[in-house]
Amino acid sequence: MRLWRSLLFVPANQQRMHDKVASLPADGFIFDLEDTVPAAEKANARAMTTESIARLPADRSWIRVNALDSGFLHEDLEHFVGVPKMRGFVVPKQDSVGDIAAVDRMLTSLEVRRGLAPGSTPVIAMIESAAGVMSAREIFSSCTRIESGMYAGGEDGDMNVSLGAVWSSEGPEMMFVRQMTFVAARAANIKFPLEAVFSNIRDTEGFRRDTLLSRRLGYRGRAVIHPTQIEIANEVYTPTAAEVDYATRVIAAYQEALTRGVGSTTVDGKLVDIAMVKTAQNLLDLVAAIKRNY
């Protein structure tokens, strides 16, 4: 399962953004056909996106399609299934297992028609409502094509509409649904769930604090909405040299302890046993994945 530290939303009908993406250091891009594109611009947005995908490295481009009830989803999938170099689809407003099952059936039908293996087109499922949060584990577990899940809790967005809560980054208002979505994804064996966008593009320090909090909660990547957010996300979600050094020493110390016939030791005054070794190895594996992919 691939790690995405930064996935930049690109309004799919804005040529200036299409012209810019190839020069940006995001791990990947989400070409947005949904809320940022007016109905009259949907077809044009699909055509522009197809051209951009062809110019970008393979497997870096996602398409956020329109929601099931929009009337545009079937046209989006029909247009993009099998497009060379595309990674997959970001599917919004997934409220139930029935929603993702309907998308899965549509994708499978198109894959079979086009000679592709059923289930071969990855999906990121977006959770944007109270109903979606409460069904998140079942949604994430229900379909093998789901590569990741995304908590969609941007300020004053659909999650706020559903909850009626006031948005804050560190306060209790959104924390339950933020953590619940993450835990549901991990329980469904999604290794790298994705964090929500941070809507205030002028508040770079706020974005950094929110991303640091996100990492403490367990997230290892997020969607971003502006180029200024990309490098901050990449930096925060990349382990530091000090963290790598500590993890390396934890593993070495534990191996040395085993040679003495004991199953625990200390490093920098902290207990080290097999659980701490697994944590250290996960961090080193994360670093290796970043180097391998980017």
NUMISE-181623 format. One record per residue (C-alpha): residue number from 1; z, x, y. Coordinates in steps of 0.2 Angstrom, whole numbers. Layout:
<rs>
+-----+-------+-------+-------+
:   i :     Z :     X :     Y :
+-----+-------+-------+-------+
: NUM :     Z :     X :     Y :
...
+-----+-------+-------+-------+
</rs>
This chain:
<rs>
+-----+-------+-------+-------+
:   i :     Z :     X :     Y :
+-----+-------+-------+-------+
:   1 :     0 :     0 :     0 :
:   2 :    -6 :     8 :    16 :
:   3 :     6 :    12 :    31 :
:   4 :     0 :     5 :    48 :
:   5 :    12 :    12 :    62 :
:   6 :     1 :     4 :    76 :
:   7 :   -12 :   -10 :    74 :
:   8 :   -20 :   -14 :    91 :
:   9 :   -25 :   -32 :    94 :
:  10 :   -42 :   -32 :   102 :
:  11 :   -49 :   -48 :   111 :
:  12 :   -65 :   -50 :   101 :
:  13 :   -75 :   -57 :   115 :
:  14 :   -71 :   -43 :   128 :
:  15 :   -85 :   -29 :   128 :
:  16 :   -75 :   -17 :   138 :
:  17 :   -61 :   -17 :   124 :
:  18 :   -75 :   -15 :   110 :
:  19 :   -81 :     0 :   120 :
:  20 :   -64 :     8 :   121 :
:  21 :   -57 :     6 :   103 :
:  22 :   -66 :    22 :    96 :
:  23 :   -57 :    33 :   108 :
:  24 :   -39 :    26 :   105 :
:  25 :   -26 :    34 :    93 :
:  26 :   -21 :    18 :    84 :
:  27 :   -19 :    18 :    65 :
:  28 :   -30 :     2 :    65 :
:  29 :   -37 :   -12 :    75 :
:  30 :   -35 :   -31 :    74 :
:  31 :   -51 :   -39 :    81 :
:  32 :   -44 :   -56 :    87 :
:  33 :   -54 :   -71 :    85 :
:  34 :   -40 :   -83 :    87 :
:  35 :   -30 :   -88 :   102 :
:  36 :   -38 :   -75 :   114 :
:  37 :   -55 :   -82 :   112 :
:  38 :   -61 :   -98 :   119 :
:  39 :   -70 :  -110 :   107 :
:  40 :   -87 :  -107 :   116 :
:  41 :   -85 :   -88 :   113 :
:  42 :   -81 :   -88 :    94 :
:  43 :   -99 :   -84 :    88 :
:  44 :  -101 :   -71 :   101 :
:  45 :   -85 :   -63 :    97 :
:  46 :   -89 :   -62 :    78 :
:  47 :  -106 :   -53 :    82 :
:  48 :   -97 :   -41 :    94 :
:  49 :   -84 :   -37 :    81 :
:  50 :   -97 :   -34 :    68 :
:  51 :  -105 :   -21 :    79 :
:  52 :   -88 :   -12 :    82 :
:  53 :   -83 :   -11 :    64 :
:  54 :   -99 :    -2 :    60 :
:  55 :   -95 :    11 :    73 :
:  56 :   -77 :    14 :    67 :
:  57 :   -70 :    24 :    52 :
:  58 :   -70 :    13 :    36 :
:  59 :   -54 :     3 :    32 :
:  60 :   -47 :     3 :    50 :
:  61 :   -53 :   -14 :    55 :
:  62 :   -44 :   -30 :    52 :
:  63 :   -50 :   -48 :    58 :
:  64 :   -38 :   -60 :    64 :
:  65 :   -46 :   -76 :    59 :
:  66 :   -43 :   -94 :    66 :
:  67 :   -30 :  -105 :    58 :
:  68 :   -33 :  -117 :    44 :
:  69 :   -32 :  -132 :    56 :
:  70 :   -43 :  -125 :    69 :
:  71 :   -60 :  -129 :    62 :
:  72 :   -66 :  -111 :    64 :
:  73 :   -59 :  -103 :    49 :
:  74 :   -73 :  -106 :    36 :
:  75 :   -85 :   -99 :    49 :
:  76 :   -75 :   -83 :    51 :
:  77 :   -73 :   -80 :    33 :
:  78 :   -91 :   -84 :    29 :
:  79 :   -97 :   -71 :    43 :
:  80 :   -85 :   -57 :    38 :
:  81 :   -82 :   -57 :    19 :
:  82 :   -91 :   -42 :    12 :
:  83 :   -95 :   -34 :    29 :
:  84 :   -95 :   -15 :    26 :
:  85 :   -80 :    -4 :    32 :
:  86 :   -69 :   -20 :    36 :
:  87 :   -52 :   -18 :    29 :
:  88 :   -47 :   -37 :    28 :
:  89 :   -41 :   -52 :    37 :
:  90 :   -25 :   -56 :    47 :
:  91 :   -22 :   -74 :    43 :
:  92 :   -11 :   -83 :    57 :
:  93 :     1 :   -98 :    56 :
:  94 :     6 :   -97 :    37 :
:  95 :    19 :  -111 :    35 :
:  96 :    19 :  -113 :    16 :
:  97 :    12 :  -107 :     0 :
:  98 :    -1 :  -121 :     1 :
:  99 :    -8 :  -113 :    17 :
: 100 :   -10 :   -96 :     9 :
: 101 :   -17 :  -104 :    -7 :
: 102 :   -30 :  -113 :     3 :
: 103 :   -36 :   -96 :    11 :
: 104 :   -36 :   -87 :    -6 :
: 105 :   -47 :  -101 :   -13 :
: 106 :   -59 :   -99 :     1 :
: 107 :   -60 :   -80 :     0 :
: 108 :   -62 :   -80 :   -19 :
: 109 :   -76 :   -92 :   -18 :
: 110 :   -85 :   -81 :    -5 :
: 111 :   -81 :   -65 :   -15 :
: 112 :   -89 :   -72 :   -31 :
: 113 :  -104 :   -78 :   -21 :
: 114 :  -107 :   -61 :   -14 :
: 115 :  -104 :   -51 :   -30 :
: 116 :   -87 :   -45 :   -25 :
: 117 :   -71 :   -44 :   -36 :
: 118 :   -60 :   -59 :   -34 :
: 119 :   -45 :   -54 :   -24 :
: 120 :   -53 :   -38 :   -17 :
: 121 :   -52 :   -43 :     1 :
: 122 :   -34 :   -39 :     8 :
: 123 :   -24 :   -51 :    19 :
: 124 :   -10 :   -49 :    31 :
: 125 :     0 :   -65 :    32 :
: 126 :     7 :   -70 :    49 :
: 127 :    24 :   -80 :    49 :
: 128 :    25 :   -89 :    66 :
: 129 :    36 :  -104 :    63 :
: 130 :    53 :  -109 :    56 :
: 131 :    44 :  -117 :    41 :
: 132 :    35 :  -100 :    38 :
: 133 :    51 :   -90 :    39 :
: 134 :    60 :  -101 :    26 :
: 135 :    45 :  -100 :    14 :
: 136 :    41 :   -82 :    18 :
: 137 :    46 :   -74 :     1 :
: 138 :    36 :   -88 :    -8 :
: 139 :    21 :   -85 :     4 :
: 140 :    22 :   -66 :     2 :
: 141 :    24 :   -67 :   -17 :
: 142 :    11 :   -80 :   -20 :
: 143 :    -5 :   -71 :   -18 :
: 144 :   -10 :   -53 :   -25 :
: 145 :   -22 :   -50 :   -11 :
: 146 :    -8 :   -50 :     2 :
: 147 :    -6 :   -32 :     8 :
: 148 :     7 :   -35 :    21 :
: 149 :    16 :   -48 :    31 :
: 150 :    18 :   -49 :    49 :
: 151 :    33 :   -56 :    59 :
: 152 :    25 :   -65 :    74 :
: 153 :    39 :   -66 :    87 :
: 154 :    31 :   -61 :   103 :
: 155 :    40 :   -67 :   119 :
: 156 :    37 :   -86 :   122 :
: 157 :    24 :   -86 :   107 :
: 158 :    23 :   -98 :    93 :
: 159 :    39 :   -93 :    85 :
: 160 :    48 :   -98 :   101 :
: 161 :    39 :  -114 :   102 :
: 162 :    45 :  -118 :    84 :
: 163 :    63 :  -113 :    86 :
: 164 :    66 :  -118 :   104 :
: 165 :    75 :  -102 :   107 :
: 166 :    75 :   -90 :   122 :
: 167 :    67 :   -74 :   117 :
: 168 :    76 :   -57 :   118 :
: 169 :    73 :   -41 :   110 :
: 170 :    91 :   -36 :   104 :
: 171 :   100 :   -52 :   106 :
: 172 :   104 :   -65 :    93 :
: 173 :    91 :   -78 :    98 :
: 174 :    77 :   -71 :    87 :
: 175 :    86 :   -58 :    76 :
: 176 :    88 :   -70 :    61 :
: 177 :    70 :   -74 :    59 :
: 178 :    65 :   -56 :    63 :
: 179 :    76 :   -50 :    49 :
: 180 :    73 :   -64 :    37 :
: 181 :    54 :   -61 :    38 :
: 182 :    57 :   -43 :    34 :
: 183 :    69 :   -46 :    20 :
: 184 :    57 :   -59 :    12 :
: 185 :    43 :   -46 :    13 :
: 186 :    53 :   -32 :     5 :
: 187 :    59 :   -45 :    -8 :
: 188 :    41 :   -48 :   -12 :
: 189 :    38 :   -30 :   -15 :
: 190 :    28 :   -28 :     2 :
: 191 :    32 :   -10 :     6 :
: 192 :    28 :   -10 :    24 :
: 193 :    30 :   -26 :    33 :
: 194 :    24 :   -27 :    51 :
: 195 :    34 :   -30 :    67 :
: 196 :    29 :   -42 :    80 :
: 197 :    20 :   -38 :    97 :
: 198 :    30 :   -34 :   112 :
: 199 :    22 :   -44 :   126 :
: 200 :    27 :   -35 :   142 :
: 201 :    14 :   -21 :   144 :
: 202 :    22 :   -15 :   160 :
: 203 :    39 :   -12 :   152 :
: 204 :    36 :     4 :   142 :
: 205 :    54 :     8 :   140 :
: 206 :    58 :    -9 :   134 :
: 207 :    44 :    -7 :   121 :
: 208 :    51 :    10 :   116 :
: 209 :    69 :     2 :   114 :
: 210 :    62 :   -13 :   104 :
: 211 :    52 :    -1 :    93 :
: 212 :    67 :    10 :    89 :
: 213 :    77 :    -6 :    85 :
: 214 :    63 :   -12 :    74 :
: 215 :    63 :     5 :    64 :
: 216 :    82 :     3 :    62 :
: 217 :    79 :   -14 :    55 :
: 218 :    67 :    -6 :    42 :
: 219 :    50 :    -9 :    49 :
: 220 :    38 :     6 :    49 :
: 221 :    24 :    -1 :    59 :
: 222 :    19 :   -15 :    71 :
: 223 :     5 :   -24 :    80 :
: 224 :     3 :   -18 :    98 :
: 225 :    -7 :   -27 :   112 :
: 226 :   -11 :   -13 :   125 :
: 227 :   -17 :     5 :   123 :
: 228 :    -1 :    12 :   132 :
: 229 :     9 :     6 :   117 :
: 230 :     0 :    15 :   103 :
: 231 :     7 :    32 :   105 :
: 232 :    25 :    26 :   107 :
: 233 :    23 :    16 :    91 :
: 234 :    16 :    31 :    82 :
: 235 :    29 :    42 :    88 :
: 236 :    44 :    31 :    84 :
: 237 :    38 :    26 :    67 :
: 238 :    35 :    44 :    62 :
: 239 :    50 :    54 :    55 :
: 240 :    56 :    68 :    66 :
: 241 :    57 :    86 :    61 :
: 242 :    76 :    85 :    60 :
: 243 :    75 :    70 :    49 :
: 244 :    62 :    79 :    37 :
: 245 :    74 :    94 :    37 :
: 246 :    89 :    84 :    32 :
: 247 :    80 :    74 :    19 :
: 248 :    73 :    90 :    11 :
: 249 :    91 :    98 :    11 :
: 250 :    98 :    82 :     3 :
: 251 :    86 :    83 :   -11 :
: 252 :    89 :   102 :   -13 :
: 253 :   107 :   100 :   -13 :
: 254 :   107 :    86 :   -26 :
: 255 :    96 :    96 :   -38 :
: 256 :   108 :   110 :   -36 :
: 257 :   123 :    99 :   -40 :
: 258 :   114 :    93 :   -56 :
: 259 :   113 :   111 :   -62 :
: 260 :   132 :   111 :   -61 :
: 261 :   134 :    95 :   -71 :
: 262 :   139 :    84 :   -56 :
: 263 :   130 :    69 :   -49 :
: 264 :   136 :    70 :   -31 :
: 265 :   138 :    83 :   -17 :
: 266 :   139 :    83 :     2 :
: 267 :   126 :    88 :    15 :
: 268 :   132 :    90 :    33 :
: 269 :   149 :    82 :    28 :
: 270 :   140 :    66 :    21 :
: 271 :   141 :    60 :     3 :
: 272 :   125 :    63 :    -7 :
: 273 :   122 :    54 :   -23 :
: 274 :   106 :    47 :   -31 :
: 275 :   105 :    33 :   -18 :
: 276 :   104 :    45 :    -4 :
: 277 :    92 :    55 :   -13 :
: 278 :    80 :    40 :   -15 :
: 279 :    82 :    37 :     4 :
: 280 :    77 :    55 :     7 :
: 281 :    63 :    55 :    -5 :
: 282 :    56 :    38 :     3 :
: 283 :    56 :    47 :    20 :
: 284 :    47 :    62 :    14 :
: 285 :    34 :    50 :     5 :
: 286 :    32 :    41 :    22 :
: 287 :    28 :    58 :    30 :
: 288 :    15 :    62 :    17 :
: 289 :     7 :    45 :    19 :
: 290 :     5 :    47 :    37 :
: 291 :    -3 :    64 :    35 :
: 292 :   -14 :    58 :    21 :
: 293 :   -20 :    43 :    31 :
: 294 :   -21 :    49 :    48 :
+-----+-------+-------+-------+
</rs>
